[in-house]
Amino acid sequence: MIIAVLALLYGLMSLTRYWAGPVNTQPVIDLHAHALPKYALFSVARLAVAYAISLAITLIYGYAAAHNARGRSES
């Protein structure tokens, strides 16, 4: 538990350092062919995170609907 709290504290400190820094409105994009796999991996990672969040919300909602008496249809 202590390690988790310390990790969370470190993460929050790192995040505040990032937010306090200057805003970079023009990201540097590498246009060479060797950078393409990295950008493809970033795209797939974003897709996987969005899918995981969507799946988690769907499973939680489905579980709640299945175990809630008001959610059942009485036909």
Secondary structure, 3 states (H helix, E strand, C coil): CHHHHHHHHHHHHHHHHHHHCCCCCCCCCCCCHHHHHHHHHHHHHHHHHHHHHHHHHHHHHHHHHHHCHHHCCCC
